[in-house]
């Protein structure tokens, strides 16, 4: 991992600690009260307006070029991660953790995102409120998701999409049949779904378990865009193992 030479040593150490914890999955296992001093010494600050990347680890590219902490990410860019790699980044009022072996296309205008395509892998995202009827579409091979301000976790495979509406409101639809659709309103991971390429009992949208993401990660994503998660954190957040990509 490369750090910019102008970074304060304390900032460099904080980011290095966070990357270490993210890369070993510690954010899924450790109480938030322990994590605060361990990985930041307090709540993370909002990322500066002239920055896009909060942390990155391993093989990360933007538009096929190796990324570093000074790389800017905006609409029109393609972000990719390799094996055992991860990036935490911001585009406008939205922020993301893109997991290992993932490929995501971003569309919109400058730093306003209106379309995201997760071609492979997994991403945890939080989105700022869309106003004046503006929305955002998130898609994969098997699903199209209409989003207003919310938090979601998606895993994309060629024949299966996992989508957890962590909080907020989304409209899910099958890519194969847009009429096969469902609106999900969630306060706290209430209704995860699988969206498959084959219908079962008349629908391609099926109930799913809660997997592979945590409230602590959501809190991090909201903090770096200057917001708070809309729920309290338990002394110990979700302990489910995170899938390795």
Residue pairs with C-beta under 8 A, 6 or more apart in sequence:
1 16
1 19
1 56
1 57
1 58
2 68
2 69
3 12
3 15
3 16
3 69
4 68
4 69
4 70
7 15
7 69
14 39
14 40
14 41
15 54
15 55
15 69
17 38
17 39
17 40
18 39
18 40
18 55
18 88
19 55
19 56
19 57
19 86
20 26
21 27
21 30
21 35
21 38
21 39
22 55
22 57
22 86
22 88
22 97
23 57
23 58
23 84
23 86
25 241
25 242
26 35
27 35
27 214
27 216
27 217
27 220
28 214
28 216
28 237
28 238
28 239
28 240
28 241
28 242
29 239
30 38
30 216
31 235
31 236
31 237
32 215
32 216
32 219
32 233
32 235
32 237
33 235
35 216
36 42
36 43
43 223
44 54
44 220
44 223
44 224
45 223
45 224
46 223
46 224
46 225
46 226
47 54
47 90
47 95
47 224
47 225
51 69
51 90
52 71
52 72
52 73
52 74
52 89
52 90
52 91
53 67
53 68
53 69
53 70
53 71
53 73
53 87
53 88
53 89
53 90
54 88
54 89
54 90
54 95
54 224
55 86
55 87
55 88
56 67
56 68
56 69
56 85
56 86
56 87
56 88
56 89
57 84
57 85
57 86
57 87
58 81
58 82
58 83
58 84
58 85
58 86
58 100
59 66
59 81
59 82
59 83
59 85
60 66
60 67
60 79
60 80
60 81
60 82
60 85
60 86
60 87
61 67
61 79
61 80
61 81
62 71
62 73
62 77
62 78
62 79
62 80
63 77
63 78
64 78
64 80
65 71
67 79
67 87
73 79
73 89
73 90
73 91
73 106
74 91
74 106
74 110
74 111
75 91
75 106
75 107
75 108
75 109
75 110
75 111
75 112
75 113
75 114
76 106
76 107
76 108
77 105
77 106
78 103
78 104
78 105
78 106
79 87
79 89
79 98
79 102
79 103
79 104
79 106
80 102
80 103
80 104
81 87
81 98
81 99
81 100
81 101
81 102
81 121
82 100
82 101
83 100
83 101
83 245
84 100
84 244
85 100
85 101
86 97
86 98
86 99
86 100
87 96
87 97
87 98
88 95
88 96
88 97
88 220
88 221
88 224
89 95
89 96
89 98
90 96
90 224
90 225
91 106
91 108
91 111
91 113
92 110
92 111
92 112
92 113
92 128
93 127
93 128
93 129
93 225
94 113
94 125
94 126
94 127
94 128
94 136
94 225
95 125
95 126
95 221
95 222
95 224
95 225
96 104
96 123
96 124
96 125
96 221
97 123
97 124
97 125
97 217
97 220
97 221
98 104
98 121
98 122
98 123
99 121
99 122
99 123
99 124
99 245
100 121
100 244
100 245
101 120
101 121
101 245
102 118
102 120
102 121
102 122
102 123
102 245
103 118
103 119
103 120
103 121
104 116
104 117
104 118
104 119
104 121
104 123
105 115
105 116
105 117
105 119
106 113
106 115
106 116
107 113
107 114
107 115
107 116
107 117
108 114
108 115
113 127
113 136
114 134
114 135
114 136
114 137
115 136
115 137
115 138
115 139
116 123
116 125
116 136
116 137
116 138
116 139
117 138
117 139
117 140
118 138
118 139
118 140
118 154
118 156
119 140
119 141
119 156
120 156
120 157
121 155
121 156
121 245
122 153
122 154
122 155
122 156
122 212
122 243
122 245
123 153
123 154
124 151
124 152
124 153
124 213
124 217
124 218
124 221
125 138
125 151
125 152
125 153
125 154
125 221
126 150
126 151
126 218
126 221
126 222
126 225
126 227
127 136
127 147
127 148
127 149
127 150
127 151
127 152
127 168
128 149
128 225
128 227
129 148
129 149
130 136
130 147
130 148
130 149
135 146
135 147
135 148
136 146
136 147
136 148
137 144
137 145
137 146
137 147
138 144
138 145
138 147
138 152
138 154
139 145
139 175
140 154
140 156
140 161
140 175
140 195
141 156
141 157
141 158
141 159
141 161
141 175
141 197
142 159
142 160
142 161
142 174
142 175
142 176
142 195
142 196
142 197
142 204
143 161
143 163
143 172
143 173
143 174
143 175
143 195
144 172
144 173
144 174
144 175
144 178
145 152
145 154
145 163
145 170
145 171
145 172
145 173
146 170
146 171
146 173
147 168
147 170
148 168
148 169
149 168
150 165
150 166
150 167
150 168
150 169
150 170
151 165
151 166
151 167
151 168
151 218
151 221
151 222
151 229
152 163
152 164
152 165
152 166
152 168
152 170
153 162
153 163
153 164
153 166
153 212
153 213
154 161
154 162
154 163
154 164
155 161
155 162
155 212
155 243
158 197
159 196
159 197
159 198
160 194
160 195
160 196
160 197
161 194
161 195
161 196
162 192
162 193
162 194
162 208
162 211
162 212
163 170
163 172
163 192
163 193
163 194
163 195
163 208
164 189
164 192
164 193
164 208
164 210
164 211
164 213
165 184
165 185
165 186
165 189
165 190
165 191
165 192
166 186
166 188
166 189
166 213
166 218
167 186
167 187
167 188
167 189
167 229
167 230
167 231
168 185
168 186
169 183
169 184
169 185
169 186
170 183
170 184
171 181
171 182
171 183
171 184
172 181
172 182
172 183
172 184
172 193
172 195
172 205
173 179
173 180
173 181
173 182
174 180
174 181
174 195
174 203
174 204
174 205
175 195
176 197
176 204
177 199
177 204
180 199
180 203
180 204
180 205
181 205
182 193
182 203
182 205
184 190
184 191
184 193
187 230
187 231
188 231
189 210
191 207
192 207
192 208
192 209
192 210
192 211
193 205
193 206
193 207
193 208
194 205
194 206
194 207
194 208
195 204
195 205
195 206
196 204
196 206
197 204
198 204
200 206
210 238
210 240
211 240
211 243
212 240
212 241
212 242
212 243
213 238
213 242
214 237
214 238
214 242
215 229
215 231
215 233
215 234
215 237
215 238
216 233
216 237
218 229
219 228
219 229
219 233
222 228
222 229
